[in-house]
Amino acid sequence: TQEFAVAIYLNNNNNVLAVYQFGMGGITATIMDKRLLLAAALKLGATSIILCHNHPSGNLTPSGADKEITKDIIKTADLHLIKVLDHIILTKDAYYSFAEQGLI
């Protein structure tokens, strides 16, 4: 019933280094703090990240805010040579992949 965001941090071989919750919100939104997300990536020595958050409403369509924060995170991560591989939206029954839809 609550929206939250996590990041999966990967090394050069795409092995998972860590999974970190970097955002938590209410029923319709969450705050994704780019500084927390990237600070963890740098501390871990991650070379890539997969973003993930849920939509408790069941609507898989990414919001304008979802698209904008994804672009911002990609831009900021790129400055540190960290690649964002995907941003996945989860619902109870399905998922939406930015990479599969050509948005990343």
All heavy atoms as an XYZ file, in Angstrom:
793
protein
N       0.814     -1.209      0.000
C       0.000      0.000      0.000
C       0.850      1.262      0.000
O       0.313      2.345     -0.090
C      -0.923      0.032      1.231
O      -0.120      0.036      2.406
C      -1.861     -1.148      1.238
N       2.158      1.104      0.122
C       3.047      2.259      0.199
C       4.078      2.179     -0.929
O       4.603      1.113     -1.229
C       3.760      2.261      1.545
C       4.541      3.504      1.827
C       5.034      3.517      3.277
O       4.974      2.513      3.976
N       5.526      4.645      3.721
N       4.359      3.333     -1.540
C       5.335      3.366     -2.620
C       6.743      3.468     -2.039
O       6.976      4.193     -1.079
C       5.051      4.548     -3.546
C       5.745      4.428     -4.880
C       5.212      5.386     -5.929
O       3.980      5.472     -6.103
O       6.051      6.043     -6.570
N       7.688      2.708     -2.632
C       9.074      2.779     -2.209
C       9.981      2.545     -3.408
O       9.554      2.013     -4.423
C       9.379      1.776     -1.084
C       9.193      0.345     -1.491
C      10.266     -0.400     -1.961
C       7.950     -0.265     -1.399
C      10.092     -1.729     -2.336
C       7.769     -1.588     -1.772
C       8.847     -2.322     -2.245
N      11.236      2.965     -3.294
C      12.202      2.827     -4.381
C      13.464      2.150     -3.862
O      13.927      2.441     -2.760
C      12.547      4.201     -4.947
N      14.001      1.240     -4.669
C      15.248      0.572     -4.338
C      16.186      0.651     -5.539
O      15.749      0.859     -6.665
C      15.056     -0.909     -3.927
C      14.187     -1.037     -2.702
C      14.510     -1.730     -5.063
N      17.461      0.476     -5.257
C      18.474      0.395     -6.307
C      19.240     -0.902     -6.120
O      19.544     -1.298     -4.992
C      19.423      1.584     -6.234
N      19.511     -1.546     -7.228
C      20.354     -2.737     -7.236
C      21.693     -2.297     -7.815
O      21.749     -1.774     -8.932
C      19.731     -3.859     -8.090
C      18.335     -4.202     -7.565
C      20.637     -5.089     -8.111
C      17.521     -5.071     -8.497
N      22.749     -2.465     -7.052
C      24.087     -2.043     -7.449
C      24.864     -3.237     -7.978
O      24.900     -4.290     -7.333
C      24.826     -1.426     -6.259
C      24.140     -0.199     -5.730
C      23.252     -0.280     -4.654
C      24.342      1.044     -6.310
C      22.609      0.845     -4.175
C      23.702      2.180     -5.842
C      22.838      2.066     -4.768
O      22.195      3.184     -4.298
N      25.497     -3.049     -9.126
C      26.195     -4.142     -9.798
C      27.656     -3.787    -10.060
O      28.001     -2.609    -10.218
C      25.510     -4.439    -11.139
C      24.000     -4.708    -11.061
C      23.344     -4.484    -12.394
C      23.757     -6.108    -10.562
N      28.495     -4.828    -10.163
C      29.893     -4.620    -10.523
C      30.075     -4.834    -12.030
O      29.093     -5.005    -12.757
C      30.822     -5.515     -9.687
C      30.644     -7.001     -9.984
O      30.026     -7.406    -10.968
N      31.205     -7.825     -9.119
N      31.334     -4.864    -12.483
C      31.632     -5.036    -13.913
C      31.055     -6.303    -14.511
O      30.774     -6.357    -15.707
C      33.147     -5.039    -14.148
C      33.686     -3.656    -14.330
O      32.956     -2.729    -14.664
N      34.975     -3.500    -14.118
N      30.930     -7.354    -13.717
C      30.397     -8.638    -14.195
C      28.894     -8.757    -13.987
O      28.338     -9.840    -14.111
C      31.100     -9.796    -13.485
C      32.550     -9.888    -13.856
O      32.920     -9.672    -15.015
N      33.405    -10.188    -12.893
N      28.244     -7.652    -13.651
C      26.811     -7.620    -13.347
C      26.433     -8.507    -12.164
O      25.309     -9.002    -12.085
C      25.963     -7.964    -14.576
C      25.930     -6.818    -15.568
O      26.076     -5.659    -15.197
N      25.742     -7.141    -16.828
N      27.370     -8.689    -11.257
C      27.066     -9.359     -9.997
C      26.512     -8.316     -9.032
O      26.999     -7.187     -8.981
C      28.320     -9.993     -9.390
C      28.854    -11.124    -10.233
O      28.096    -11.942    -10.743
N      30.166    -11.171    -10.399
N      25.508     -8.709     -8.267
C      24.879     -7.789     -7.325
C      25.813     -7.537     -6.148
O      26.257     -8.465     -5.472
C      23.524     -8.346     -6.828
C      22.929     -7.442     -5.752
C      22.557     -8.519     -7.990
N      26.104     -6.259     -5.930
C      26.911     -5.847     -4.783
C      26.031     -5.565     -3.575
O      26.407     -5.861     -2.441
C      27.707     -4.586     -5.118
C      28.720     -4.694     -6.251
C      29.258     -3.316     -6.618
C      29.852     -5.629     -5.839
N      24.865     -4.963     -3.829
C      23.961     -4.595     -2.740
C      22.618     -4.171     -3.311
O      22.505     -3.831     -4.492
C      24.542     -3.453     -1.922
N      21.622     -4.210     -2.465
C      20.300     -3.664     -2.768
C      20.013     -2.658     -1.663
O      20.145     -2.975     -0.478
C      19.207     -4.754     -2.797
C      17.842     -4.150     -3.048
C      19.542     -5.812     -3.842
N      19.668     -1.438     -2.068
C      19.517     -0.356     -1.099
C      18.211      0.389     -1.335
O      17.924      0.792     -2.462
C      20.704      0.599     -1.239
C      20.654      1.815     -0.360
C      20.712      1.709      1.023
C      20.580      3.085     -0.909
C      20.681      2.836      1.831
C      20.542      4.215     -0.117
C      20.595      4.081      1.248
O      20.558      5.197      2.046
N      17.414      0.547     -0.316
C      16.185      1.345     -0.408
C      16.574      2.807     -0.269
O      17.129      3.223      0.740
C      15.204      0.961      0.683
C      13.890      1.723      0.570
C      12.878      1.281      1.611
O      12.833      0.127      1.992
N      12.072      2.216      2.057
N      16.315      3.594     -1.311
C      16.702      5.000     -1.269
C      15.522      5.950     -1.341
O      15.704      7.161     -1.377
C      17.715      5.326     -2.381
C      17.147      5.317     -3.769
C      16.780      6.516     -4.368
C      16.988      4.137     -4.472
C      16.252      6.534     -5.646
C      16.468      4.145     -5.745
C      16.107      5.347     -6.336
N      14.318      5.419     -1.318
C      13.147      6.285     -1.330
C      11.953      5.584     -0.728
O      11.801      4.367     -0.831
N      11.101      6.375     -0.067
C       9.883      5.839      0.527
C       8.862      6.953      0.550
O       9.203      8.118      0.761
C      10.166      5.347      1.936
C       9.041      4.613      2.577
S       9.627      3.916      4.136
C       8.607      2.490      4.222
N       7.629      6.608      0.287
C       6.615      7.648      0.228
C       5.272      7.162      0.720
O       5.183      6.296      1.583
N       4.251      7.722      0.082
C       2.890      7.382      0.449
C       2.267      6.456     -0.576
O       2.943      5.657     -1.211
N       0.990      6.609     -0.768
C       0.248      5.741     -1.680
C       0.511      6.105     -3.139
O       0.543      5.239     -4.006
C      -1.261      5.814     -1.363
C      -1.510      5.249      0.034
C      -2.086      5.075     -2.395
C      -2.905      5.475      0.554
N       0.736      7.385     -3.421
C       0.837      7.816     -4.818
C       2.197      8.374     -5.225
O       2.390      8.704     -6.392
C      -0.214      8.895     -5.125
O       0.011     10.018     -4.261
C      -1.621      8.372     -4.925
N       3.133      8.490     -4.326
C       4.428      9.068     -4.693
C       5.503      8.668     -3.694
O       5.206      8.296     -2.566
C       4.331     10.591     -4.747
N       6.741      8.753     -4.161
C       7.892      8.545     -3.287
C       8.957      9.568     -3.632
O       9.015     10.048     -4.757
C       8.454      7.112     -3.409
O       9.442      6.907     -2.416
C       9.049      6.849     -4.778
N       9.767      9.897     -2.679
C      10.888     10.802     -2.899
C      12.107      9.942     -3.201
O      12.465      9.062     -2.415
C      11.168     11.670     -1.646
C       9.937     12.478     -1.267
C      12.381     12.554     -1.873
C       9.467     13.456     -2.305
N      12.733     10.174     -4.354
C      13.956      9.465     -4.721
C      15.113     10.452     -4.593
O      15.220     11.378     -5.381
C      13.872      8.926     -6.147
C      12.816      7.879     -6.353
S      12.918      7.235     -8.038
C      11.430      6.266     -8.102
N      15.959     10.252     -3.610
C      17.071     11.151     -3.359
C      18.292     10.691     -4.147
O      18.917      9.680     -3.823
C      17.378     11.205     -1.865
C      18.323     12.326     -1.499
O      19.274     12.594     -2.275
O      18.113     12.943     -0.442
N      18.632     11.429     -5.195
C      19.757     11.078     -6.068
C      21.073     11.037     -5.304
O      21.948     10.228     -5.606
C      19.881     12.074     -7.221
C      18.726     12.035     -8.187
C      18.917     13.039     -9.306
C      18.831     14.430     -8.724
N      18.729     15.488     -9.718
N      21.218     11.904     -4.314
C      22.474     11.929     -3.554
C      22.679     10.643     -2.780
O      23.779     10.082     -2.759
C      22.500     13.135     -2.614
C      22.564     14.460     -3.369
C      22.365     15.626     -2.458
N      21.017     15.519     -1.889
C      20.520     16.337     -0.999
N      21.248     17.310     -0.517
N      19.286     16.190     -0.566
N      21.623     10.146     -2.133
C      21.733      8.880     -1.402
C      22.020      7.731     -2.358
O      22.854      6.862     -2.071
C      20.439      8.593     -0.635
C      20.112      9.515      0.538
C      18.742      9.165      1.103
C      21.180      9.416      1.605
N      21.328      7.722     -3.473
C      21.497      6.675     -4.476
C      22.931      6.613     -4.980
O      23.554      5.548     -5.003
C      20.540      6.950     -5.650
C      20.730      6.124     -6.904
C      20.233      4.714     -6.681
C      20.023      6.753     -8.065
N      23.476      7.760     -5.368
C      24.815      7.781     -5.950
C      25.916      7.677     -4.901
O      26.978      7.123     -5.179
C      24.979      9.011     -6.821
C      24.112      8.922     -8.081
C      24.060     10.251     -8.802
C      24.601      7.832     -9.004
N      25.681      8.168     -3.703
C      26.671      8.011     -2.637
C      26.916      6.529     -2.368
O      28.064      6.091     -2.232
C      26.213      8.720     -1.369
N      25.851      5.762     -2.318
C      25.993      4.316     -2.094
C      26.721      3.658     -3.263
O      27.575      2.795     -3.064
C      24.617      3.683     -1.891
N      26.394      4.067     -4.494
C      27.060      3.502     -5.670
C      28.563      3.752     -5.626
O      29.368      2.855     -5.915
C      26.461      4.093     -6.947
N      28.950      4.961     -5.256
C      30.369      5.300     -5.200
C      31.083      4.543     -4.081
O      32.195      4.044     -4.268
C      30.542      6.813     -5.030
C      30.105      7.641     -6.239
C      30.079      9.129     -5.886
C      30.995      7.379     -7.436
N      30.439      4.424     -2.927
C      31.046      3.697     -1.807
C      31.242      2.222     -2.144
O      32.222      1.610     -1.741
C      30.179      3.817     -0.558
C      30.261      5.164      0.102
C      29.359      5.226      1.327
C      29.311      6.638      1.883
N      28.379      6.750      3.003
N      30.288      1.657     -2.892
C      30.354      0.240     -3.253
C      31.282     -0.026     -4.439
O      31.626     -1.167     -4.709
C      28.952     -0.270     -3.607
C      27.968     -0.394     -2.457
C      26.550     -0.541     -2.987
C      28.346     -1.585     -1.576
N      31.625      1.008     -5.177
C      32.401      0.826     -6.400
C      31.560      0.231     -7.513
O      32.074     -0.464     -8.393
N      30.270      0.493     -7.482
C      29.356     -0.042     -8.493
C      29.650      0.578     -9.855
O      29.998      1.752     -9.956
C      27.909      0.236     -8.096
N      29.486     -0.221    -10.900
C      29.650      0.277    -12.262
C      28.314      0.434    -12.972
O      28.248      1.051    -14.023
C      30.564     -0.637    -13.091
O      30.030     -1.957    -13.092
C      31.979     -0.641    -12.520
N      27.277     -0.146    -12.386
C      25.938      0.015    -12.951
C      24.875     -0.133    -11.864
O      25.145     -0.645    -10.780
C      25.689     -0.967    -14.094
O      25.867     -2.289    -13.668
N      23.677      0.352    -12.213
C      22.561      0.388    -11.268
C      21.288     -0.016    -12.007
O      21.093      0.336    -13.172
C      22.339      1.815    -10.713
C      23.587      2.359    -10.022
C      21.146      1.872     -9.772
C      23.507      3.845     -9.714
N      20.420     -0.721    -11.306
C      19.051     -0.955    -11.771
C      18.134     -0.298    -10.747
O      18.214     -0.600     -9.553
C      18.727     -2.452    -11.897
C      19.642     -3.103    -12.934
C      17.245     -2.652    -12.252
C      19.526     -4.621    -12.988
N      17.299      0.611    -11.212
C      16.332      1.283    -10.345
C      15.041      0.494    -10.337
O      14.668     -0.130    -11.338
C      16.050      2.692    -10.866
C      17.251      3.593    -11.088
C      16.828      4.860    -11.826
C      17.906      3.915     -9.767
N      14.328      0.552     -9.233
C      13.061     -0.163     -9.132
C      12.159      0.555     -8.137
O      12.629      0.980     -7.082
C      13.333     -1.589     -8.668
S      11.878     -2.631     -8.580
N      10.909      0.727     -8.497
C       9.935      1.228     -7.524
C       8.570      0.623     -7.841
O       8.345      0.095     -8.922
C       9.911      2.752     -7.461
C       9.142      3.445     -8.539
N       9.626      3.648     -9.809
C       7.903      3.984     -8.525
C       8.727      4.286    -10.536
N       7.663      4.506     -9.785
N       7.694      0.683     -6.879
C       6.383      0.073     -7.040
C       5.307      1.130     -7.257
O       5.492      2.295     -6.927
C       6.032     -0.806     -5.833
C       5.844     -0.005     -4.565
O       6.553      0.962     -4.318
N       4.888     -0.405     -3.745
N       4.213      0.700     -7.846
C       3.002      1.509     -7.982
C       1.867      0.750     -7.304
O       1.279     -0.156     -7.896
C       2.659      1.738     -9.463
C       3.421      2.830    -10.127
N       3.207      3.162    -11.442
C       4.372      3.671     -9.669
C       4.011      4.164    -11.770
N       4.737      4.485    -10.707
N       1.563      1.075     -6.056
C       0.502      0.363     -5.335
C      -0.858      0.440     -6.028
O      -1.694     -0.433     -5.827
C       0.458      1.070     -3.974
C       1.789      1.707     -3.817
C       2.224      2.064     -5.201
N      -1.067      1.452     -6.855
C      -2.344      1.609     -7.555
C      -2.587      0.507     -8.577
O      -3.717      0.292     -8.994
C      -2.373      2.957     -8.289
O      -1.439      2.947     -9.370
N      -1.520     -0.166     -9.009
C      -1.646     -1.183    -10.038
C      -1.460     -0.641    -11.446
O      -1.406     -1.397    -12.403
N      -1.329      0.677    -11.585
C      -1.130      1.301    -12.883
C       0.351      1.241    -13.245
O       1.177      1.829    -12.570
C      -1.611      2.754    -12.840
C      -1.457      3.467    -14.158
O      -0.966      2.915    -15.140
N      -1.884      4.714    -14.190
N       0.684      0.547    -14.340
C       2.076      0.392    -14.739
C       2.648      1.597    -15.484
O       3.857      1.708    -15.641
C       2.229     -0.836    -15.640
C       2.280     -2.180    -14.936
C       2.291     -3.306    -15.954
C       3.476     -2.275    -14.024
N       1.809      2.487    -15.953
C       2.274      3.612    -16.754
C       3.180      4.523    -15.935
O       2.791      5.006    -14.871
C       1.072      4.422    -17.282
O       0.195      3.545    -17.978
C       1.536      5.537    -18.199
N       4.422      4.773    -16.432
C       5.296      5.678    -15.694
C       4.756      7.106    -15.745
O       4.286      7.566    -16.783
C       6.635      5.582    -16.426
C       6.382      4.889    -17.700
C       5.060      4.214    -17.615
N       4.828      7.772    -14.617
C       4.377      9.166    -14.548
C       5.432     10.076    -15.178
O       6.565      9.654    -15.433
C       4.147      9.575    -13.091
O       5.390      9.616    -12.411
N       5.063     11.322    -15.397
C       6.034     12.304    -15.860
C       7.188     12.423    -14.886
O       8.347     12.548    -15.283
N       6.876     12.372    -13.589
C       7.916     12.446    -12.558
C       8.838     11.227    -12.626
O      10.052     11.353    -12.435
C       7.289     12.565    -11.173
N       8.278     10.041    -12.896
C       9.099      8.836    -13.037
C      10.093      8.998    -14.180
O      11.280      8.673    -14.050
C       8.228      7.602    -13.333
C       7.349      7.181    -12.178
O       7.645      7.549    -11.025
O       6.350      6.477    -12.436
N       9.618      9.518    -15.301
C      10.487      9.705    -16.469
C      11.553     10.763    -16.191
O      12.723     10.584    -16.557
C       9.651     10.099    -17.687
C       8.752      8.985    -18.183
C       7.901      9.463    -19.338
C       6.929      8.382    -19.783
N       6.044      8.867    -20.866
N      11.169     11.833    -15.531
C      12.100     12.932    -15.261
C      13.189     12.514    -14.289
O      14.377     12.801    -14.513
C      11.337     14.141    -14.718
C      12.144     15.403    -14.685
C      12.615     15.874    -16.052
O      11.873     15.723    -17.040
O      13.751     16.384    -16.135
N      12.835     11.834    -13.194
C      13.851     11.422    -12.228
C      14.788     10.404    -12.853
O      15.994     10.399    -12.579
C      13.233     10.890    -10.898
C      14.313     10.737     -9.807
C      12.534      9.563    -11.092
C      14.870     12.000     -9.288
N      14.265      9.553    -13.728
C      15.118      8.579    -14.405
C      16.151      9.290    -15.267
O      17.340      8.956    -15.228
C      14.269      7.616    -15.263
O      13.313      6.966    -14.417
C      15.135      6.560    -15.925
N      15.716     10.293    -16.029
C      16.647     11.073    -16.857
C      17.696     11.764    -15.986
O      18.881     11.770    -16.321
C      15.892     12.113    -17.685
C      15.116     11.533    -18.828
C      14.389     12.640    -19.584
C      13.437     12.050    -20.608
N      12.659     13.099    -21.294
N      17.263     12.348    -14.870
C      18.189     13.032    -13.961
C      19.218     12.071    -13.373
O      20.399     12.397    -13.284
C      17.435     13.703    -12.814
C      16.719     14.971    -13.221
O      16.941     15.472    -14.342
O      15.921     15.474    -12.400
N      18.753     10.892    -12.964
C      19.667      9.906    -12.372
C      20.659      9.414    -13.423
O      21.855      9.283    -13.148
C      18.889      8.745    -11.720
C      18.159      9.252    -10.469
C      19.820      7.591    -11.374
C      17.171      8.265     -9.884
N      20.187      9.149    -14.636
C      21.082      8.711    -15.711
C      22.161      9.759    -15.967
O      23.348      9.437    -16.072
C      20.288      8.412    -17.004
C      19.442      7.149    -16.830
C      21.225      8.282    -18.204
C      18.439      6.914    -17.948
N      21.755     11.013    -16.044
C      22.690     12.113    -16.306
C      23.725     12.234    -15.193
O      24.927     12.355    -15.447
C      21.901     13.415    -16.453
C      22.724     14.616    -16.777
C      21.817     15.835    -16.930
C      22.601     17.108    -17.051
N      21.735     18.291    -17.119
N      23.283     12.176    -13.960
C      24.188     12.319    -12.819
C      25.108     11.103    -12.689
O      26.307     11.246    -12.444
C      23.383     12.522    -11.523
O      22.495     13.626    -11.707
C      24.292     12.806    -10.347
N      24.563      9.913    -12.858
C      25.369      8.690    -12.763
C      26.433      8.660    -13.856
O      27.572      8.232    -13.615
C      24.472      7.459    -12.857
N      26.066      9.129    -15.038
C      26.996      9.137    -16.161
C      28.250      9.964    -15.854
O      29.349      9.620    -16.290
C      26.291      9.671    -17.411
C      27.098      9.439    -18.664
O      27.581      8.305    -18.868
O      27.250     10.407    -19.455
N      28.098     11.017    -15.074
C      29.247     11.837    -14.690
C      30.285     11.036    -13.897
O      31.463     11.371    -13.875
C      28.796     13.034    -13.847
C      27.967     14.089    -14.563
C      27.428     15.108    -13.562
C      28.780     14.772    -15.653
N      29.817      9.964    -13.249
C      30.683      9.118    -12.419
C      30.976      7.782    -13.093
O      31.425      6.839    -12.431
C      30.043      8.892    -11.050
C      29.807     10.158    -10.298
N      30.827     10.852     -9.683
C      28.679     10.880    -10.092
C      30.332     11.940     -9.112
N      29.034     11.981     -9.352
N      30.681      7.706    -14.400
C      30.911      6.486    -15.192
C      30.114      5.295    -14.665
O      30.558      4.153    -14.721
C      32.406      6.158    -15.268
C      33.300      7.274    -15.809
C      34.757      6.869    -15.733
C      32.908      7.650    -17.232
N      28.930      5.587    -14.149
C      28.022      4.547    -13.664
C      26.836      4.498    -14.627
O      26.222      5.524    -14.916
C      27.550      4.840    -12.225
C      28.746      4.863    -11.280
C      26.511      3.812    -11.779
C      28.427      5.404     -9.900
N      26.528      3.309    -15.122
C      25.458      3.148    -16.104
C      24.162      2.716    -15.414
O      24.168      1.823    -14.571
C      25.867      2.110    -17.141
C      24.859      1.933    -18.255
C      25.485      1.248    -19.435
C      24.510      1.021    -20.546
N      23.936      2.196    -21.136
N      23.075      3.358    -15.782
C      21.749      2.924    -15.321
C      21.225      1.946    -16.368
O      20.962      2.318    -17.510
C      20.792      4.126    -15.139
C      19.405      3.639    -14.731
C      21.345      5.097    -14.099
N      21.104      0.685    -15.981
C      20.702     -0.361    -16.914
C      19.200     -0.409    -17.148
O      18.748     -0.766    -18.230
C      21.184     -1.729    -16.426
C      22.687     -1.895    -16.264
C      22.996     -3.277    -15.696
C      23.399     -1.676    -17.589
N      18.422     -0.085    -16.110
C      16.966     -0.162    -16.231
C      16.317      0.567    -15.066
O      16.959      0.845    -14.059
C      16.504     -1.624    -16.247
C      15.155     -1.843    -16.927
O      14.454     -0.848    -17.235
O      14.806     -3.012    -17.172
N      15.070      0.888    -15.254
C      14.201      1.379    -14.179
C      12.931      0.558    -14.314
O      12.257      0.609    -15.341
C      13.925      2.870    -14.341
C      13.110      3.443    -13.219
N      12.975      4.781    -13.033
C      12.392      2.854    -12.217
C      12.200      5.007    -11.973
N      11.840      3.848    -11.471
N      12.639     -0.216    -13.306
C      11.513     -1.147    -13.334
C      10.435     -0.661    -12.380
O      10.714     -0.333    -11.231
C      11.970     -2.571    -12.945
C      13.028     -3.051    -13.944
C      10.780     -3.522    -12.882
C      13.755     -4.303    -13.513
N       9.211     -0.614    -12.886
C       8.041     -0.298    -12.059
C       7.315     -1.610    -11.796
O       7.017     -2.361    -12.734
C       7.108      0.706    -12.760
C       7.839      2.021    -13.009
C       5.840      0.927    -11.917
C       7.059      3.018    -13.852
N       7.035     -1.882    -10.545
C       6.350     -3.115    -10.149
C       4.941     -2.829     -9.662
O       4.707     -1.824     -8.988
C       7.112     -3.802     -9.017
C       8.527     -4.249     -9.313
C       9.213     -4.679     -8.024
C       8.524     -5.362    -10.326
N       4.025     -3.720    -10.010
C       2.695     -3.730     -9.419
C       2.468     -5.140     -8.873
O       3.333     -6.003     -9.007
C       1.593     -3.389    -10.447
O       1.525     -4.431    -11.418
C       1.837     -2.045    -11.110
N       1.320     -5.344     -8.322
C       0.994     -6.662     -7.762
C       1.082     -7.758     -8.825
O       1.512     -8.871     -8.544
C      -0.413     -6.612     -7.164
C      -0.887     -7.914     -6.574
C      -2.299     -7.765     -6.038
C      -2.884     -9.114     -5.735
N      -4.319     -9.070     -5.518
N       0.694     -7.427    -10.062
C       0.568     -8.456    -11.092
C       1.553     -8.372    -12.257
O       1.617     -9.296    -13.059
C      -0.852     -8.410    -11.674
C      -1.910     -8.666    -10.616
O      -1.732     -9.620     -9.831
O      -2.893     -7.911    -10.557
N       2.292     -7.280    -12.381
C       3.112     -7.116    -13.575
C       4.260     -6.147    -13.324
O       4.426     -5.639    -12.218
C       2.234     -6.620    -14.723
N       5.026     -5.890    -14.381
C       6.118     -4.926    -14.291
C       6.206     -4.128    -15.580
O       5.695     -4.533    -16.620
C       7.453     -5.626    -13.999
C       8.030     -6.350    -15.200
C       8.962     -5.718    -16.024
C       7.641     -7.644    -15.518
C       9.484     -6.363    -17.128
C       8.152     -8.293    -16.621
C       9.081     -7.652    -17.428
O       9.589     -8.284    -18.530
N       6.892     -2.991    -15.499
C       7.166     -2.142    -16.658
C       8.655     -1.849    -16.638
O       9.196     -1.416    -15.619
C       6.379     -0.827    -16.544
C       6.612      0.140    -17.677
C       5.725      0.206    -18.744
C       7.706      0.996    -17.688
C       5.927      1.096    -19.789
C       7.914      1.884    -18.720
C       7.020      1.927    -19.770
O       7.227      2.807    -20.801
N       9.334     -2.117    -17.742
C      10.768     -1.902    -17.845
C      11.052     -0.736    -18.792
O      10.672     -0.773    -19.963
C      11.442     -3.177    -18.375
O      12.742     -2.902    -18.832
N      11.722      0.283    -18.287
C      12.117      1.409    -19.125
C      13.031      0.919    -20.258
O      12.921      1.384    -21.390
C      12.846      2.468    -18.299
C      11.940      3.401    -17.543
C      11.050      2.944    -16.591
C      11.998      4.765    -17.778
C      10.229      3.805    -15.889
C      11.181      5.652    -17.086
C      10.289      5.175    -16.139
N      13.934     -0.017    -19.947
C      14.843     -0.527    -20.968
C      14.084     -1.287    -22.055
O      14.343     -1.089    -23.243
C      15.899     -1.426    -20.331
N      13.162     -2.137    -21.678
C      12.372     -2.895    -22.661
C      11.531     -1.985    -23.538
O      11.255     -2.310    -24.695
C      11.474     -3.919    -21.967
C      12.215     -5.109    -21.412
C      11.297     -6.098    -20.715
O      10.052     -5.917    -20.721
O      11.834     -7.065    -20.144
N      11.129     -0.844    -23.000
C      10.299      0.102    -23.759
C      11.147      1.117    -24.531
O      10.599      2.027    -25.161
C       9.330      0.827    -22.814
C       8.345     -0.097    -22.138
C       7.493     -0.865    -23.128
O       7.014     -0.320    -24.118
N       7.312     -2.152    -22.863
N      12.477      0.979    -24.471
C      13.361      1.876    -25.209
C      13.540      3.246    -24.597
O      14.000      4.170    -25.259
N      13.194      3.397    -23.323
C      13.334      4.689    -22.647
C      14.701      4.866    -22.004
O      15.033      5.951    -21.539
C      12.226      4.869    -21.597
C      10.799      4.889    -22.158
C       9.784      4.937    -21.044
C      10.619      6.052    -23.121
N      15.477      3.800    -21.967
C      16.861      3.877    -21.464
C      17.750      3.310    -22.563
O      17.496      2.299    -23.136
C      17.058      3.064    -20.168
C      16.327      3.755    -19.028
C      18.519      2.907    -19.842
C      16.484      3.102    -17.680
